[in-house]
Amino acid sequence: MAFIDEIQFAAKAGNGGGGVVRWRHEKNKEYSGAAGGNGGAGGDVYVRAVRDLNILARYKAVKSFVAANGEDGLSDSRHGGNGADCHIDLPLGSVITNTKTGRVVELIEERQIEKILHGGRGGLGNEHFKASTNVRPEQSTVGMVGEGADFKVELDLIADIGLIGLPNAGKSSLLNALTSANAKIGSYQFTTLDPNLGALPDGFIAADLPGLIEGAALGKGLGHKFLKHIKRTKILLHLVAYRDVLDPEDLISDYLVVRKELEKYGQGLTDKPEIIVLSKSDCADPDTRKTACLAFEKIGKEVCEVSILDDQSVKDLWRLHLAKRLLS
């Protein structure tokens, strides 16, 4: 199932039920008073945050959501029943925009519920109008129409760890090694066209995000499709891959390409905690690796090395760098 991070739908809250004109009938009495009940309220429309990033794909063919109408009032002063509410489950991290009013609702906590449309109020039955000056009221009111609107949903991933870096830095491979994910991997650019997620110990979530290239902040490559998904990650795991070129300064250059794109995009991305992972360490000799680590430490960066061929290096990445950050 393809990953979908945007949908549009129409929604309609229920109409209120109408009030009614009814009369109370008692034995041996020609007239016993007004007894028309009020109509029930129309159902409201809510959105609810769930931990299911694929749920938007299920709504691909769903164009509208409708809450139930309230029931009309009844005789013997009985009110009509309220219409059932409509709950729309959306992934944690969803941003819901009412295209009619511009109102924005963000789902940032699991099981968070927000009302997006109000149901119509029920109409009044004739009993409501009974008074000393109106002993035989004939009037009632209809129910109010429930709100309706079109909505746009955009998913901003909420992940504890976001794996970033240039294409082919080894993000998908590392995600597979750290978690139970089965992300597609390959030796060509943009293997990851959509975010891949994996579960870490203690319920933490890691996201392998599409690779950046120079100019991404202006829309080149995967552009904003990538950048928007790291706004809510807690820690950036910035992968810089050892390459055939053995000059450690080339690694610094690769790192700065991504950092410059984060700066251009703004929105606080460069302020997030960052751990630099020198990936594919099995491809470099010990002297190159030592020089590279020192080069990053000189610019004040936390750095570690990893190779997916070395299980211990993956375990150390989690135990020594990630777990202590997430659990603190």
Buried (B, 14 or more C-beta within 10 A) or exposed (E): EEBBBEBEBBBBBBBBBBBBBBBBEEEEEEEEBBBBBBBBBBBBBBBBBBEEBEBBBEBEEEEEBBBBBBBBBBBEBBBBBBBBBBBBBBBBBBBBBBEEEEEEBBBEEEEBEEBBBBBBBBBBBBBBBBEEEEEEBEBBBBBBBBBBBEBBBBBBBBBBBBBBBBBBBBBBBBBBBBBEBEBEBEEEEBBBEBBBBBEBEEEBBBBBBBBBBEBBBEEEBBBEBBBBBBBBBBBBBBBBBBBEEBEBEBBBEBBEBBBBBBEBBEEEBBEBEBBBBBBBBBBBEEEBBEBBBEBBEEEEBBBBBBBBEBEEBBEBBBEEBBBEBBEE
